[in-house]
Amino acid sequence: MKRVIPFTNLRVQMAVLSVVLIVAGAVGTMLRGGVNLSVDLSGGVAQQFQIAPVALAISDGGAGLEPELTPPDPLLGRPGFLTLQWTQEGTVRRRVLDFDEYATIGAIADELRAIPGLQVELAAPAATPAAQLQAPGFREAGQTLVLGYLDPAAAGDATIEAVRAAFEPIRSSLQATGSPGEQRYIVRTDLVENEDGASGQQATEERIFELLAAAFGADRITIQQTDFVGPSFSRLLGEQAVWLITVAFALIFVYILFRFRAAFAVGALLALIHDIAIMLGVLGTLQLEISTATIAAVLTIVGYSLNDTIVIFDRIRENDTLMRDADVATVINTSITQSLSRTLITSLTTLVAVLAIYIFSTSSIKTFALSLMIGVVVGTYSSMFVAAPTVLLWRRILAKRSRPASQPAAPAAGALAQAAPAAPVPAPAAGQVAGAAAAVPPGSVSVVRTQRRRQTRRRRRG
């Protein structure tokens, strides 16, 4: 068998490391202002907006213009297009402006001016590529529709630090989405009151827009999405999430207790609590949003970490039978060593897949992927240095309790030699001595080996 790695010899150092990581996460979260709960769990308003220069300002004259922008897709070879839908003389009309045919914003403006009832104002340079148009936002009926565009020269004037400074009057959290040049953000805030003292969704949305308009100009702000969750509903979601995790832990504990033994159930539960504590500490220190997607990540990590732990536990149970004469530490170290290659390969494969999601995703999916990466690393660590050492400690405690207190210590070998009387050795017969001497060649030494009877031990319990 290959060399056994003594993992249990590092149990004290790893326990100290785990405590330091958990405490550091808790302190970092408190210093950063507490846990950053999403609107789903805390209630309030979440808005996605973009700060971009104006390309086109369109007044539809009551025609109910509804634009939709499909950006270019180089992978599919799609150039992108702008779709317009409006009502004219009681008939719904639709027009698609392909960026291959209308390659500049000026060409799109000329085509829109030909539509009866539309008034179009061109604010961007006419030669600006049409592919730089940005998705339209929401507007109320009768308001002018503003289409922004991505201006490389103007990009960077609305950085995340500048936007965060604009929201200083209200308690909020800010997150950037997309590339920095797009200047697209998501703000989450509790319900606030407006100047008239009214609170609610509308008052909060108005307050957000006022702060952005004062800092960057009203024409440059495009509200692309708005989400609202009431306080009672968010409280219900939070309670359900806590109960969900509690029930999952209880069922896991009962299953392992039935399938293995009490020591294994306690070790697995401590490892799961350890993993979640470290993950939440990292998210809280980085002030990343904890949402319902994070709850899903927690349950995913619970399943992943538990899988690694059960693989090691099953090998320990198997080696208990195969290595009856070995001590508990040797059995556990052998089991972890035998499962090490499988555990590392599985973890690395999972990390590669989740890393791709983290790199190419945005918003809450990015936080979900980061939570999974933390959970995979910590879950692999806890299976070897939290769950397994818990089983070792449990068994040693049971062994000390089961040992009788009045058991005398074993006497020394010298004392046994002095106390034991010399037993008479019967003299061999002359014929036997002569036969033995004749069987041994001259100059050789005859060695007689005796093998002690192998004693079997009772199988360890606990």
Disulfide bonds with the S-S distance in Angstrom:
none
